Amino acid sequence: MVNLTLLQESRWQKENSALFQFAQELKLYCHDEVHVLKDVEITEDLISVDAIVAFHEMPVAIIECVENEEFLAYVRRDIAKIMKRARVQLGIVITSSGKLYLRKASRTRSARAKIATIAEEIHSVYRTIKEHLDPKEVKQALLTLFDEAPFFKNKKEIRPLFDVACDNLIIDPGRICMQEKDEIDIMQMILGGAFSAQSHICRYTSLDSLFKMIDSGKHAMCSPISMNDKHECDYADSFMPWHVNRMRGEVDVEADNSYFLLSCSDINEMDVLTMWRLYGDNAKGACLEYEVDSTKIDNHRYFIGRVNYGQKETKKGQSNHPELSFMSKMQAVAISPGWYFSFSKWFIWKFFFKSWTYRDENEIRLIYVPNTSEGDDYNRLHWYKDQSNGIFNRMALIPITLFPNEDFPLRIVGITLGPQSPEAGRNREQIEYMVMQKGIDTAIGFMVKESAIDNYR
């Protein structure tokens, strides 16, 4: 199916516009195989165009509209640059009076064209797309691509895993991906390896949040919409080719409210002065120590991993985040026209990559993807208004009391009160008693203690 997408930023979406009329005529020439989509957003790379023609979500043509024909020559010339960036074969320029110009990647300039010619050229691109691929040829192409992709820390160790994964690929129209387990195993190696049984991590929070958690017997996990750094959601995406990010519409609003994050840190960051200042309510809060129950990390509802940070300094021509450049290369090159490899759980993995500027956090993230078709998972989801930014946000409240806690993979080992925490002596005993009274699921030997830092300024 062909999708002709009228971009949200375009002023040409009105039904009397030349672009909209072109879309309707194209549907007739393509025997209604063209779907006209509206009100979507795409990535910054293609934000300047007015429409995109895509097949299996792969762009094959871009469309630019010209209102003032004085600028026609500039648009006809510059469309080639956008075509190259978008890796498309065709560029179409439409004037407000309905004149059509076609630019092919194989030509040095655009030429006046009729709608029938443009429709035929679009179909000719589609005809180069094979309906089926030979799995052996796909494997060889992917292994070659793997070897040519940018080097990163664990690439050599991952190569044998990738070789085996290529023997059992999922090959669907326009899309090639690994079996879920193979992708998870490889991504865990990129992120530094799977967590061992009973690993310990920590998390800083305020006393107010700690009280709410214990009082309710539920752990809050927030959607990415409420992340402190709004650029985090886009950081990893910015490395990826256009078709990985896809076109964003209402379906992505639903997706953004369908998974939930909990930010923790390496256990070596526990009771550290800088962390108290940044994340522990300026040392007035608390730091929770967790034991990770790896048997509950099923990689269907729960994912956990260390955040992978970029590099501050690189040599000329090198990427400042080689792992992301590797993943981009693997997904940017067509295995065959219209057929691309993809990481099917990219919507999860992208939250495990951050800029080098955050490397001191030593962050570990837990991601929860509820099965909203099940009553228990759906009942965990609630709405609230974020007091820090005013955003209407969705959160998951997951039971952590002794008996209902059947799946949450973190068990509280201990709580450390910050060096500036008020009434720390009294609260230490009160919190221990409150945890016991509320039936919170804690590890053997659970205790609350005061920070060992005594020289906080």
N, C-alpha and C positions, 0 to 999 in steps of 0.2 A: 504494500500500500504506500502511496506517495503522500507525504505531508507537505503542504505549502503553508508556512507559518508566517503570519503577519505579526511583527514584533510589537510589544506593548508601547515602546517608545516612539514608534512610527506614527506620523500624523495622517497616514494613508489608510487607516482602517475603515474609514467611513464608506458606506456602501456605494456612494457616488464617485469614489476616487478611482483614478486610473489603475492603481494597483489592485483594488478589489475587483474591478471589472476584468482585469487580466486573469485573476485567480479563477473567476467564474468561467471564462472562456477556456482556460487551460483544462478545467474539469471536463468540458464538453469534448475537447480533442483527445483527452486521455480516458474517455468513456467512464467518467465518474470515479476513476481510480485516485483522484486527487482529493485529499481532505484539507479544507482550509481551517487552520487553527488560529485563534486569537488570544490576546491577553496572556502572553507568556513572557518570561524573561530568559535571557541566555547570559553566558559569561561575557566578561569585559572585552575579550578578543574580537567578538563580532557585534558589539553593541551599536556600531555605527551603521549597520545595514538595516534595510526596511523589511526584508522578508527572506526566508530561506526555503529552498526546496530540498526535502530530505527523503531518503528511502531506508527503511529499517533504522530510523533515527540517525542515519549517516547523511550529512549534508553533501549534496551533489551540485547545487547551484545557489548563488546568492543574488538578491535583487536589490537594486538601488533605484530610488525615485528622484526625479529632478523637477522641481516646481518652476524654477527660473532657468530657461534654456540657455542663458548666458553662461551658466556653469556646466553645461552639458559636456563640453570638451574635457574639462577637468575630471568629472566623474567617470567618463568613459576611459580616461587614462588611469585613474587611481584605482579602479575596481580590480585591476590585475593584482595589486598588492594585497587586497583583502582576499582574493581568490587563493593566492599562494599561502597566506596565513591560515585560511580555513581548509586548505587541501581539497578544493573543489575544482571540477572540470569546467564549469560554466558560470558566466557572470551575465546578468540581464539588467539593462538600464531602461527605465520607463519614464517618459516625460508626462507632464500633466495633461498634455493634449492627446496622449495615447500612443505616441511613437515608441517603437521597441528597438533596442539595440542588443546584439548578442556578442559576447566575448568568450572565445574558447581558449582553454589553456594552451593549446597547440598553435595559436595565432598571436600575432604581435599587436593587433588592434581589434576593436569591436566594429561591427557592421550592422547596418539597418536590417531588420529581419521581421518576418511575419510570424504570427502566433503558431501557425502550423509547423513552421521550420523549428521554432523553439521547442514545441512539443515533441517533434521527432528527435531533436538532439538530446532531450531529457531521456526519452525512451532508449536512445542508442547507448547512453551511459548505463542504464539499467541492464541492457542486454549483455554487457560485459561482466555482470555479476553472476557467478555460477550458482546453481541451485544446490549443489552438493560438492563437498570437498573430500579428497582422499585423506584419511586420518594419518597415514604414514608421511604424506607430503606436508601435512599441517605440523606434525611433530618436528620434522626436519627444519621447517621454516621457523618454528618457535625456538628451537635450540640454537639456530644461527642468530636469531634476534637476541636471545638471552646472552650469548657470548659477545655480541656487538654492543649491548646496552652498557651504560656507564657502570664503572666499578664501585662497589661499596664494601663495607667491612666484612659481611658474612657471605658475600657472593660465591666464593669458591666452595664453601660448605653446603650452600643451597643447591648448587648445580646438580648433584646426584638426585636430590629430591625432585627437582623440576623435571629431570629426565624421566623418572618413574611416573610422575604426574601426567606427562604427555602421552603415556600409553593408555590413559583412561579419560580422555577429554570429553567434554560436552560440546557438540558442534551443532548449533542451531542456526537458522537463517540469519546471516550477517553477524553472528556472535559466536565466539569460541571462549570457553572458560574451563577451569579445572573443577574436578569434583570438590565438594565443600570441604571434606577432611584434608585433601591435599593443599587447598588454598590456605586453610587455617594453619597447617603445619609449617608452610613456607613463610606465612606472615608472622608467625610467632618467632621464627628464627630471625627475620628482619628486625623485629622489635626486641631482640635480645634473649629469646628463649621462653618456654612455658614456665609458669611458676611451680616450684616444687611444693609438695605437701607440707602444710603448716608453716608456710612462709609468713613473715610478719611485715606489716606496713603501718603507716601512721597517717593521721589526718587532723589538721588544725581547724578549729571552729570557735564560735563565740559561746559564752555561757548560756545565752538565751536559746540558741539552737540546740545545745546539749540538753537543756531542760525540756524543750519541746519533744526531743527524740525519746528521752527516758519516760516522760509523762504519758506520751501517746503509745509508747511501745512500738514505734514505727520509724524506719529510717527513710529520710527524704532524698530522692534523686531527681534532679531537674533536667528539663529538656535543654538542648543546646541553644535555644532562643535566648536564655537568660545568662549566657556566659559573660563574664566580666569583660573580656577582650572580644569585641564583636568581629575582629579580623580572624580570630581562630578558626571559625567555620569555613572561611575562604582560603586559608593559608595553603593547605595541601591541594585544594582544588585548583589553585592558581598555577600549579606545575603541570596539570593534566591537559591533554588535548580536548578540543571542544566537545567531541561526542561522549567523553567520559562524564563531563558535568551535566550533559543533556540539557534540554530546555526546561526551565522551571515554571510550573504553573500551579494550579490549586492542588494537584496531587502531591507536590513537594511540601506545601504547607502542612498537609496531613502527615507526611513522612517526618518532617522536622518535629512534630509533636508525638512521635511514635517510638522514640528511644530516649534514654535518660542516662545521665552521667553522674559519676561521683569521683571527685578529684582527691587523690591521696598522694603520699610521698614515700620514698624509700625509708626504711626504718632508721637509717643512719641520720635522717633529718629530724628525728624526734628530740624535743627539748633543745632546739638550736635557736640562738638569739635572733638571728635574721628572720627565721621562719615565724617566730612569735610576733615580730614587728609587722611582717607582711600579711600573715594569714591568721594569726591568733588574736585578733581584736586588740592589736598593740600590746600584747602580753597579758591582757586581762581575761583571755578566753581559756580554752582547754585543748589538749592534744590527745586524741584517742589512738590507742594501739590496737591493731586488729591482727587476728590470725586468719590467713586465707585458707578456706577449705576448698582445695583444688578439685575435690570430687564433685562439687556443685557448679564448677565452671564448665557448663555443657556446650558452650559456643553456639548455642541456639538462642537462649534467652540472656545468658550472661557471658560477657567477654572481659578479660582483664589483661593488661599489658603495660609495659614501661613506655613512656612517651619517648619517641625518637626525635632528637634535636638536630637542627642543621649546624653548619659550620660558620664561624665568624670570618675566617680568612681562607681564601682559596687561591690557587694558582690561576693564571690567566687561562680562560677557556674551560675551567672546571666549575661544576655546580656547587652552590653553597648548601645543597641538600641532596647528596648523591643517591640516597635510597628513593627519594621521590622522583628524581630524574630517571632512575632505572625503571620505576613503575610507569612513568610517562612514556618512555621509549617503547616499552613492551606493548603499550596500548595505542600508540600513535601510528605505527606502521601497519599498513594493510597486509594481511597474510595472502589475500587474494582480493581483487577489487570488490569492495563492499563487505569484506569479512575482516573483523578485527578481534584480537584477543582482549579479554577484559577480566578484571578482578571483580567477581560478582558481589562481594561484600564491601565494595569501596565505601559505601555510605557508613560503614562501621570503622574501617581502617583509617579513614582520613582524620579521625579524631585522636589518633595516636601519633601525630606528627606536629611539631611546633618549631618556631624559629629559634635560632641559637640564643637569642636574648633572654629566653626563659630557662636556659639549661641548668641554672642553679637550683631550680625547684625540685629536680630529680623526681618528676611527677609520675605517678602510676594511676591509670584510669580504669575504673570499673564501668562498663556499659551494660545497660539492661534493655532488652528488646521484648516487651511483653507480648504475649499472644492474646490480642484483644478479642478473639473469638471465644476465649474461655472466661467464664464468669469471674473467677478469682483474680485473674490478671487484670481484667477490665475494671473491677471494683477498686483496684489500687490507684487508679488514675483520678486526679483531682485538679481543679483550677485554683489559681491564686493570683493576686496582683503583686508583682515584685516591688518592694518598697524602695529599692535602690535606684531603679530605672523606670518604674511605672508601667512595665510591660505586663500584659495579661499572659500568664505563663501556665504551662501544664507540668505537674510533678507526679512522680510515683511514690506512694507511701507503702513501704514494704515491712511487714511484721518482723520484729526481732525479739519477741517474747519467746519463752522456752519452747512451747508446744506448737504454735502456729508457724514458727520459723522452720519451714521445711526446705526452702531453697536458697535463701540469702547466703552468699558464700563468705561473708565476713562475720567473725565472732569477736566480740570485744574482749581484749586481754587485760587492758588497764586504761586508766585515764590520768593524765598529768595536768595539774592546774598551773596556769601561767604565772610567771614571776611577779606580775602585777595584779593577779586575780584577787578580788576582794574577799575578805573573810575566808582565806584558803584553808586555815586550820579547821574551822567549823564545817565548811563545805565539804572537805574531804570525807568526814564521817557521814554527813547528811547525804551526800551523793551515793556512797556505798550502801547506805540503808535504803535509799529510794530505789536503787537498781534491784536490790533484793526484793523489796515490796512489790515492785512492778513486774517481777518475773522476767527480767531481761536475760536473754541467752548469752551468758558470758563463759569464758574459758576458765578452767580450773586454776585457782590462784589469783583470780581477779582482784585488783586493788586500785584505790585512788591515792595518788601521791602528789606532793607539791614539787614544783620545778626545782632542779638543782642549781639553777642560775640565781646567784645572790647579789650580783653587781649590775643589775639592770639600771640604765640611765634613761 
